[in-house]
Amino acid sequence: MPRKIRQLIKDLEKAGFVNRGGKGSHRNFKHLKGMTITISGKLGDDAKPYQEKLVKKNIEAVK
C-alpha cells in the first residue's frame, strides 16, 4: 500500500527540511545544506513511487 503525501512531508520535516510554501498543491522544501525538493499532491493522496524514491534520496543526501 503506498504511503500518503502527509507521511512524506513528515519525513522531510523530521530530516530538517523547511516548507517554503508553493502554489496550488505543490510544496517546496529546502534544507540548510542547500537541497531542495518539490512535493505535489493533496495531503491525503497516495504518493507516487517516484516521489517516495526522491524523498528517500534527498533525506540520505543530507545525513
CNS distance restraints for C-alpha pairs under 8 A (distance, minus, plus):
assign (resid   2 and name CA) (resid  46 and name CA) 5.85 0.50 0.50
assign (resid   2 and name CA) (resid  47 and name CA) 6.18 0.50 0.50
assign (resid   2 and name CA) (resid  48 and name CA) 7.53 0.50 0.50
assign (resid   2 and name CA) (resid  49 and name CA) 7.86 0.50 0.50
assign (resid   3 and name CA) (resid   7 and name CA) 6.53 0.50 0.50
assign (resid   3 and name CA) (resid   8 and name CA) 7.53 0.50 0.50
assign (resid   3 and name CA) (resid  46 and name CA) 5.84 0.50 0.50
assign (resid   3 and name CA) (resid  47 and name CA) 5.65 0.50 0.50
assign (resid   4 and name CA) (resid   8 and name CA) 6.79 0.50 0.50
assign (resid   4 and name CA) (resid  43 and name CA) 6.85 0.50 0.50
assign (resid   4 and name CA) (resid  44 and name CA) 5.89 0.50 0.50
assign (resid   4 and name CA) (resid  45 and name CA) 5.66 0.50 0.50
assign (resid   4 and name CA) (resid  46 and name CA) 4.53 0.50 0.50
assign (resid   4 and name CA) (resid  47 and name CA) 5.22 0.50 0.50
assign (resid   5 and name CA) (resid   9 and name CA) 6.34 0.50 0.50
assign (resid   5 and name CA) (resid  39 and name CA) 7.92 0.50 0.50
assign (resid   5 and name CA) (resid  41 and name CA) 6.84 0.50 0.50
assign (resid   5 and name CA) (resid  42 and name CA) 6.83 0.50 0.50
assign (resid   5 and name CA) (resid  43 and name CA) 5.01 0.50 0.50
assign (resid   5 and name CA) (resid  44 and name CA) 6.30 0.50 0.50
assign (resid   5 and name CA) (resid  45 and name CA) 5.90 0.50 0.50
assign (resid   5 and name CA) (resid  46 and name CA) 6.15 0.50 0.50
assign (resid   5 and name CA) (resid  47 and name CA) 5.26 0.50 0.50
assign (resid   6 and name CA) (resid  10 and name CA) 6.23 0.50 0.50
assign (resid   6 and name CA) (resid  43 and name CA) 4.79 0.50 0.50
assign (resid   6 and name CA) (resid  44 and name CA) 6.66 0.50 0.50
assign (resid   7 and name CA) (resid  11 and name CA) 6.28 0.50 0.50
assign (resid   8 and name CA) (resid  12 and name CA) 6.29 0.50 0.50
assign (resid   8 and name CA) (resid  47 and name CA) 7.87 0.50 0.50
assign (resid   8 and name CA) (resid  52 and name CA) 7.17 0.50 0.50
assign (resid   8 and name CA) (resid  55 and name CA) 6.93 0.50 0.50
assign (resid   9 and name CA) (resid  13 and name CA) 6.17 0.50 0.50
assign (resid  10 and name CA) (resid  14 and name CA) 6.03 0.50 0.50
assign (resid  11 and name CA) (resid  15 and name CA) 6.28 0.50 0.50
assign (resid  12 and name CA) (resid  16 and name CA) 6.54 0.50 0.50
assign (resid  12 and name CA) (resid  17 and name CA) 5.36 0.50 0.50
assign (resid  12 and name CA) (resid  18 and name CA) 7.94 0.50 0.50
assign (resid  12 and name CA) (resid  29 and name CA) 7.86 0.50 0.50
assign (resid  12 and name CA) (resid  55 and name CA) 7.12 0.50 0.50
assign (resid  12 and name CA) (resid  59 and name CA) 6.88 0.50 0.50
assign (resid  13 and name CA) (resid  17 and name CA) 4.81 0.50 0.50
assign (resid  13 and name CA) (resid  18 and name CA) 6.20 0.50 0.50
assign (resid  13 and name CA) (resid  19 and name CA) 7.85 0.50 0.50
assign (resid  15 and name CA) (resid  59 and name CA) 6.30 0.50 0.50
assign (resid  15 and name CA) (resid  62 and name CA) 7.90 0.50 0.50
assign (resid  16 and name CA) (resid  31 and name CA) 6.12 0.50 0.50
assign (resid  16 and name CA) (resid  32 and name CA) 7.67 0.50 0.50
assign (resid  17 and name CA) (resid  29 and name CA) 5.69 0.50 0.50
assign (resid  17 and name CA) (resid  30 and name CA) 5.22 0.50 0.50
assign (resid  17 and name CA) (resid  31 and name CA) 4.46 0.50 0.50
assign (resid  17 and name CA) (resid  32 and name CA) 7.47 0.50 0.50
assign (resid  18 and name CA) (resid  29 and name CA) 5.21 0.50 0.50
assign (resid  18 and name CA) (resid  30 and name CA) 5.34 0.50 0.50
assign (resid  18 and name CA) (resid  31 and name CA) 6.30 0.50 0.50
assign (resid  19 and name CA) (resid  27 and name CA) 6.71 0.50 0.50
assign (resid  19 and name CA) (resid  28 and name CA) 5.79 0.50 0.50
assign (resid  19 and name CA) (resid  29 and name CA) 4.51 0.50 0.50
assign (resid  19 and name CA) (resid  30 and name CA) 6.71 0.50 0.50
assign (resid  20 and name CA) (resid  27 and name CA) 7.11 0.50 0.50
assign (resid  20 and name CA) (resid  28 and name CA) 5.34 0.50 0.50
assign (resid  20 and name CA) (resid  29 and name CA) 5.68 0.50 0.50
assign (resid  20 and name CA) (resid  30 and name CA) 6.95 0.50 0.50
assign (resid  21 and name CA) (resid  26 and name CA) 7.82 0.50 0.50
assign (resid  21 and name CA) (resid  27 and name CA) 5.33 0.50 0.50
assign (resid  21 and name CA) (resid  28 and name CA) 5.67 0.50 0.50
assign (resid  21 and name CA) (resid  29 and name CA) 7.71 0.50 0.50
assign (resid  22 and name CA) (resid  26 and name CA) 5.22 0.50 0.50
assign (resid  22 and name CA) (resid  27 and name CA) 4.62 0.50 0.50
assign (resid  22 and name CA) (resid  28 and name CA) 5.72 0.50 0.50
assign (resid  23 and name CA) (resid  27 and name CA) 7.19 0.50 0.50
assign (resid  25 and name CA) (resid  40 and name CA) 5.49 0.50 0.50
assign (resid  25 and name CA) (resid  41 and name CA) 5.14 0.50 0.50
assign (resid  25 and name CA) (resid  42 and name CA) 5.88 0.50 0.50
assign (resid  26 and name CA) (resid  38 and name CA) 6.60 0.50 0.50
assign (resid  26 and name CA) (resid  39 and name CA) 5.68 0.50 0.50
assign (resid  26 and name CA) (resid  40 and name CA) 4.25 0.50 0.50
assign (resid  26 and name CA) (resid  41 and name CA) 6.46 0.50 0.50
assign (resid  27 and name CA) (resid  38 and name CA) 5.55 0.50 0.50
assign (resid  27 and name CA) (resid  39 and name CA) 5.26 0.50 0.50
assign (resid  27 and name CA) (resid  40 and name CA) 6.28 0.50 0.50
assign (resid  28 and name CA) (resid  36 and name CA) 7.14 0.50 0.50
assign (resid  28 and name CA) (resid  37 and name CA) 5.90 0.50 0.50
assign (resid  28 and name CA) (resid  38 and name CA) 4.49 0.50 0.50
assign (resid  28 and name CA) (resid  39 and name CA) 6.54 0.50 0.50
assign (resid  29 and name CA) (resid  36 and name CA) 5.59 0.50 0.50
assign (resid  29 and name CA) (resid  37 and name CA) 5.30 0.50 0.50
assign (resid  29 and name CA) (resid  38 and name CA) 6.20 0.50 0.50
assign (resid  29 and name CA) (resid  39 and name CA) 7.96 0.50 0.50
assign (resid  30 and name CA) (resid  34 and name CA) 6.65 0.50 0.50
assign (resid  30 and name CA) (resid  35 and name CA) 5.77 0.50 0.50
assign (resid  30 and name CA) (resid  36 and name CA) 4.44 0.50 0.50
assign (resid  30 and name CA) (resid  37 and name CA) 6.63 0.50 0.50
assign (resid  31 and name CA) (resid  35 and name CA) 5.24 0.50 0.50
assign (resid  31 and name CA) (resid  36 and name CA) 6.43 0.50 0.50
assign (resid  31 and name CA) (resid  62 and name CA) 7.89 0.50 0.50
assign (resid  33 and name CA) (resid  62 and name CA) 6.87 0.50 0.50
assign (resid  35 and name CA) (resid  58 and name CA) 7.22 0.50 0.50
assign (resid  35 and name CA) (resid  62 and name CA) 7.58 0.50 0.50
assign (resid  37 and name CA) (resid  55 and name CA) 7.76 0.50 0.50
assign (resid  37 and name CA) (resid  58 and name CA) 7.72 0.50 0.50
assign (resid  39 and name CA) (resid  51 and name CA) 7.22 0.50 0.50
assign (resid  41 and name CA) (resid  45 and name CA) 6.26 0.50 0.50
assign (resid  41 and name CA) (resid  47 and name CA) 7.94 0.50 0.50
assign (resid  47 and name CA) (resid  51 and name CA) 6.23 0.50 0.50
assign (resid  47 and name CA) (resid  52 and name CA) 6.63 0.50 0.50
assign (resid  48 and name CA) (resid  52 and name CA) 6.54 0.50 0.50
assign (resid  49 and name CA) (resid  53 and name CA) 6.33 0.50 0.50
assign (resid  50 and name CA) (resid  54 and name CA) 6.06 0.50 0.50
assign (resid  51 and name CA) (resid  55 and name CA) 6.12 0.50 0.50
assign (resid  52 and name CA) (resid  56 and name CA) 6.18 0.50 0.50
assign (resid  53 and name CA) (resid  57 and name CA) 6.04 0.50 0.50
assign (resid  54 and name CA) (resid  58 and name CA) 6.15 0.50 0.50
assign (resid  55 and name CA) (resid  59 and name CA) 6.13 0.50 0.50
assign (resid  56 and name CA) (resid  60 and name CA) 6.20 0.50 0.50
assign (resid  57 and name CA) (resid  61 and name CA) 6.19 0.50 0.50
assign (resid  58 and name CA) (resid  62 and name CA) 6.52 0.50 0.50
assign (resid  59 and name CA) (resid  63 and name CA) 6.66 0.50 0.50
